[in-house]
Amino acid sequence: MRKAITSIAIESTPCVLFDNLSSRLKGASLDAAITSQTWQDRILGKSASTPELPLKTVFIATGNNITFASDIARRVIPIRLDFPDENPEERTGFRHGNLLQAVAGNRANLAVAALTLLRGFFQHGCPDQRDGQFGSFESWSKIIRGTLVWAGLVDPLCTRESAKESDESSDVLNLLIAGLLEADQQGAGLTSQEIKKNVLSNEYPTLTEAVELGCGRSVTPRAIGALLRRYKNRTLKGTRITAKTGHAGRRFWRVETVAMETTETILPVTSNTKTTISFNAKTVENHIHQTHQSHRFESIPCPKCNAEMVASEKIVDAYVTFDCPQCESIKPMKIADLSTTPSPAASSKTL
């Protein structure tokens, strides 16, 4: 891939199509090329490098249900063609039977229409549009996406969630976080060797699935450590995997909650009015607490001393933590798996 991109940069190819992919779209070289404005690499067969070449190429990929690996998901905008017929290639009755011919015959009108939109956007001072931040592509987001949204057309960024859903790395991270919460109920952290033992015993199915998905057949402490380092400090739904170093340099992996920074957002109330809501980590925490405390979780038996454990106020992602008043053990449980009863205060509280 790196050599192919070098050839593309040397030839100043304006557009590249990866047609009909049958596997994942991935690669560190492709990641770099999509977000870089210049490219430099060693010339194939020579002990010399290219000069710093401009890279303005548009990369396009097509395929059936493409999935994304590495860091590609945040760099793409999906366009999904979905039709319920069994054989969509046999459809007829299109507005333009020959699309290429129609585009070529109306090229002047199409170009004028596009430039008119841009001119109007600039004459109005290029106003900022809501939810328009596309990291690494800020200029494109400001001008092209800004023009389309300002003109009342469909926001091209609205499909990015489907790319994130197809990001296999997010699936692995989600399973790793849930698996560590499942296995490390004390929150003290687990070493790679301890994680391996848990995987081999299959005592914690979520952790086993995460490690096998991330490591494949090579379930060794070294492979597990490499997997966890790959996802270390990557935030997902307010949590992330961290490591602390103990005796003899041993690393203990655990899940911690990430404090949210103060944020401000504009929420539409009616078609003519808007309201501004400011919130920070504390108000978000209170909201989560109030939402879940509107129902009382039934107590569960302690796995160590069999005493009744009670739900605490500590809520991480989709888990609520139970505390044992007798032996002081803690046990995280999925909220969806718990039985609840309405709180007496819930009937008089509107959330």
N, C-alpha and C positions, 0 to 999 in steps of 0.2 A: 504493500500500500504506500509506504514512504517513497519508494522509487517511482511509482505511478504518479504520485502527487508532484514529485520533482519534474517529471516530464510535462505534466500539465502546466506547471509554473513556467518552465522554459518556453513552451509554445504559446503561453498566454491564452489558454483555452477559456472561453467565456462561460461555458456551461458543461457540466459532466453529468451523465446519467448512469447510475447503477441499476440496471434493468432486471426486474423479476427476481429479486433476492429470495432465496429459499432458506436463509438462516438469519441469525442476528446481525444487526448493523452495529459494528464495534470497531475499535482500534484507536490506540493512543495517537497515531499519526493523523488519522482522520479527525480526531478531536481537535488537535492543534491546527490543522489546516482550515477547519470551518471557522475558527475564531481569530486566525492570524491574518494580517494584512500583507505580510511578506513571508518568503520562504527561502531557506538555504540548506543545501545538502551536498553530500559527496557525489561527484559524477560517477556513474556506473563504469567500472573498469579502469578508473584513473585515480591517482593519488592527489586529487585536486577537488576543490569544492566549487559550487556555483557561486556567483555573486549573490547579494541579497536581492531576490526577485520579487516583484509585486505579485500578490495573489488575490485576484478579484473574482475568482471563479464561483459560480453558483452550483452547489452540489445537490442533485436530486436522486432519490432512490425510490423504486417501486417494488411491490411485492405483496403477497397475501399474508395479512396479519403479522407484519414485521414486528419483531421485538428488538429492544435496545439493550446494549451492554455498556460497560465502562461509563463514560461521562457524556454519552451522545444524547441522552434523553432531554437534557436541559438546553441542547443546542438546535433542536429541530422543531418544525411546525408541521404536524401531520395534516394530510388531506385525505379523508376517507371516502371512498366511493362505495356506497351500500345500496344494493337493489335486491328485492325479495325473489325475483325470478331465478329459476334453476340455471338457465342459460342466458345471462344478461347480454352476451355478445351477439345474440340473435335479434335484439330489439330493433324496431323500426319506428318511423314517425317522428324523427328528431326535427327540431326547428331548422337546424343546419345539417343537412345530410352529409356534406363534405366539410368538416370543420376547418381543416387546413386551408382549403380554398376560400371559405368564408372569411377567415381571419386575414388572409393575404389580400382579398378584394376590398376589405374595409379597414386596412391598416391605418390609413390616414385619419379616418374618423375616430378610431380607437386611440391613436396617439394623441389627438387633439383633446379627446375627452379626459384622458389621464392627466395631461398637462394642465387642463383647465381646473381639475380638482386641486392639483398642487398649487397652482397660482392663487386660487381662492383661499387655500389654507395659509399661504404665506401672507396674503393681503390682510388676513385677520390676525396676524402676529404669531402664527404657529402655536395656538393655545395648547397647554398640556391637557391630555386626556386621562381619565381615570384608569387605574389598574394597567398602566401601559409600560411598566418596567420589564424589559427583556434583557437580563444580565448578559454582558459581552456583546450585545447588539443594540446599544443605547441609541445610536444615530438612526438606525433603521426604524427602531420603535418610535422615536420622536417624529420622524418625517413621514415614512410610508404608512406605518400603522396609525399614526396620529391623523393623517389625512383621511384615511378610510373611515375611522370612527367619527371624526368631525363631520364628514359628509353623510353620516347616518347609515353607512354600509356595515356589513358584518365584521366584527372584530376578529382579525386573523389569529389573535392569541388565545381565542376561546377553545381551541383544540389542543392546547398544550397539556391539559390534564390527561388526555388519552395517551400521550407520550410517556408521562410519568407513570401511568398505570401499566404500561408495557415495559417499564424499566425493571429488568430482572434484578438489578442490584438493590433496588428498594424492597423487593420481595424478600431477598436474603436478609437485609438489615432488619426488616420488620420481624422476621422469624427469630433472628438472633436476639433482639431485644426482648421479645416475648419469652424465648427459651431461657435466657439468663434470669429473667424475673421469676420464671417457673422453678429453676434449679437453685438459684441463690436467694432463698427466702429470707436469710438474715441480712442480706445486703453487704456482706463482708468481702465479696469478690471470689472468683474461682480462677485457679491456674489452668493453663492449657492441658496439663496432665489430668487434672480433676475433671475438666470438661470431656476429655477423651473417655475416661472411665464411665461418666454418665451416659455418653453416647453409646458405648459398647453394651452397657446394661439396659439401655432403652427405658430407663426409669422416667425420663422426661421427654416425651415424644416430640414436642415442639423444638427443643434444643437439638435432638437427634436429626430431625428433618432439616433444620437450618444448617448444621455442620455438614451433613451429607450433600446438601444442595450447593454449599459454597466450596467444599473441598473435593467433592467427587469421591473416588475410591481411596484417596490418600488421606485417611483419617489418622493423622499423627499429631503429636503435640506441636511440632514445627509448622505443619500445614494449618492447624487451628490458630496458632499464634499469628501466622501471616494473614489469615482470613480476618481476624479481629483487628489487626493493625490497619488493614485496608478500610475498615468501617469505623475506626476510632474517631470520636469527636464529631461524627456526622449526625446532625440533629434530624430526628424524625418524630413528628407529633409531640414535640415538647420533651423528648427524652434522647439520650445518646449513650453510647458505650464509652467508658473511660477505663484507664488502667492506673493502678498505683503499684509502686515498686516496694517489695518487702525484703526480707532477709535473703542474702546471697543473690540479690538482683532478680528474684522471682516476681513475675507480674501477676497481679490479681485483677481480673476483668470483672466489671460490674456495670450496672445501669444507673444513671443519675438523671434527675430532672433538670432541665435547662431553664434558667430564669429568663423570662421574656423582657425585652427592652420596651420602654414606653413608646407607644405607637399611636398615631392619629389616623382615623379613616373617615370618609364621608359616606353616609348611608342614605339612600333615597327614602323619603317618607311618603311623599305624594308626587304626582307628576310636576308640581310647581314649587315644592318646597324641599329643602335639604336640612339635615341636622348634623352637627359634628359631635362625635363621641370620642373622648379620650380615655384610654385605659392603660394600665400597666400590669406588671406581674401579679401584684396583690389583688387587684380587682378581678383579674381572670381567675385566680385561685379561689377567691370568694365565690365567684359565680359557679365554678365547678363544684365547690363544696355545697353551696345551696341547692344546686340542681340534684345532686345525689342524696343530700340529707333530707330532701322532700319525701324520701322513702327511707325507712329504717331497714338495714340489712339484718337478717336473722343471724344469730350467733352460730359458730361452727366449732367442732371439737378440736382441741389442740393436738397435733400429731405426736407431741412428745409426752405431755402429762395428761391428756384427755380432758383438761379443764375447758370451760367455755371461753372461746376467743370472741372479742367484740371488735366491730369495725372502727378503725381510727379515722382521723381526718386526712390521712395521707393518701392521696389519689394520684396515681401515675398512669398516664395514657388510659387504657381501658381496665385498669386494675385498682382495687381497693385493698388496703392493707389491714389485716386483722392482728390484734395484739392479745397476748395471753397474760392476764394479770398475775398468774401463779408462777410460771417459769420465765416470763418476759420474752417468749419466742414471738416471732412475727411470721406472717404467712400472707403473701399477695395472692389475690384471687381475681379472676375475670369477673367484671360486673355482670356480664351477660349470663354467667353461670350461677348467679346468686339469687336467692329468694328474697323478696322485699315485702315490707308491710308499710302502709301509709303512715307518715309521721303525724302526730296530733296537730302540729303547727302547719302541716301542709295544706289543710283545708282553708286556712285563713291567709295563705300566702300566695301571691301571684308571681310566678317566675318568668 
